[in-house]
């Protein structure tokens, strides 16, 4: 996460093919917080929506 953090990334998405799960981290100040798994997630910053 250090590389994406130093470039000002606001969120990070990772789809794990082994577990079939979408993992999402959102920036909070200088750190990233993992978002709780949600079946429906909409990001107001970039307009992405994820539905299970």
Secondary structure, 3 states (H helix, E strand, C coil): CHHHHHCCCCEEEEEECCCCEEEEEEEECCEEEECCCCCEEECCCCCCEEEC
